[in-house]
Amino acid sequence: MSASDADREPYAAGPVAALRRIAFLLERTQQETYKVKAYRGAADTILQLDPDDVAARVREGRLRELPGIGASTAQVIEEAVEGRVPERLAKLERELGGPLVEGGTTLRPLLRGDLHSHSDWSDGGSPIEEMAFTAMEVGHDYLVLTDHSPRLKVANGLSAARLARQLEVIDAVNEHVSSGAPASDGFRLLKGIEVDILDDGSLDQTEEMLGRLDVRVASVHSKLRMEEAAMTRRMVAAARNRFTNVLGHCTGRLVKGGRGIRPQSQFDARAVFEACAEHDVAVEINSRPERRDPPTDLLRLAIDLGCIFSIDSDSHAPGQLDFLVHGCARAEELGLSPDRIVNTWPREKLLAWAAKG
């Protein structure tokens, strides 16, 4: 689509939708954070205004008097208000709107939700509400909010008190999005945590708070180069913990990206996955492109040992919820049966499984 085509094509979604869609496209392809913030910030500003006021500012050339509205965001708003597809949006749809990876197209529609996501309460980039609304837009029945636990201070991990406050916010979000409909009939934001696995294999949150959650993802974030036998004991202990539902990004590796390359942790994978299978803990297929965790050989081993799995985005921004297709492509390639993937399950079945503790 050329600029002239964009001028002719009608656009009825409005400026907020256009700005949010641009931000989503940038996030799903891991573009620079400052660009994303510009468009999401402009959307927040416009959302607070009456549409007639926005239209008047467009006519009078006063958009840029508003906080957070610059030249590029003003152009998007002007074109959307005038009923045209914004040129910036059309360009990004062409360049960034296509498939993220080959494959995954059979399994992806079967996923009902995502068990690993972050908000700006820890190290994510967007409010809880934005994560929830975007999850609804991409077709999820549920999204588990799993902000970090206290020990991970660099990621602003949640103390028990902050987590308790977050649970109240989740209740309010669910009340808002349900609009009075029975919770079983629509989307639900689920209460979760990505809890650190401590050196001895215990979990970095009080049992009282862990017991109040719907789903718990347990991950190693520290001492990733721990000696193999000690790391094995650590991870097996976490898998045996009655609160653990998902073993997150088990090797901790990074294969590319802005944080550089990080080798995988060393542990007895057979012992760890056997513990997961015995205690009905799902092995996470982490869909972040820079992780691809577990590596293919370990993923194949976990499949052979009878583990169940969770394909998760580990999203830190709304657009990254689209990462799921990366994990789906890997699972399809290895012939993983959909019924062994817990987030293909209906919400009631998922919650019953996760409540085992």
C-alpha angles and dihedrals in degrees: 000000000000126000089260090052089053089052091056100041113090119236121196103167095090135229098290092054091047093051092046092048091052090051091048092052091049092049097048089057095041098244122171114305095226091061092051093049091052093059097039090047091051090049090053091050094050093044090064093058133080110254090236090056090051091049091049091051090051092052092047097042093241101125094106091059086076119091114260096015113122134170097280096043091045090055091052091050093047094051093046093048089051089054097252129125103255110248092228091053093048091050093050093047088056095045104033108016099082130092114308094212141002112265131009092102095116097048100036096071089053094061110099096188151340126261100197124056139133135215134193088275086084125003101324122110104228140054121266092252093056091051091050096047092048091049088056091049093053090052104259121155089201142007124198113217106216110176117174128276127246101270093063094075093162087064094044092249117204122255117215089263094051091046090052089054091048091055089058090052091051090053089052093048091051091049090051098047095043091059090202096310119131109273091236091060098061150015120323130194106217127212114245149138140214095225122195118243103228124218093271094045096258120131124255100236137065118272089235092060094040087054092055093058131091098215133012125201112195117202140170112237103158137057090014090169093058115145112277100247093047092047090050092052089047095053096041090053090052092049089052093050109111092226098054114104103161131026102219126217090334101200098038091220127155117205100181143343142085094311091060130232122317125184120234122264116256119238140133097275094189092056093046095047092044088055090049091050092047094050097039093246116156118232108226120234096206109212100198105122092225092055111040086180128206097037113239096260092053093043090053090049092051090050091050091049092057100252124161119229145211119209104210136178097212082210121189094180134033096253091054090069083084089068090089091090090067090061092042091056091053093047092049091049090057094043096244110178113239092228089066091058108087096206091062085066124097114260095254092054092045092052092047090053093046092050093065090112 
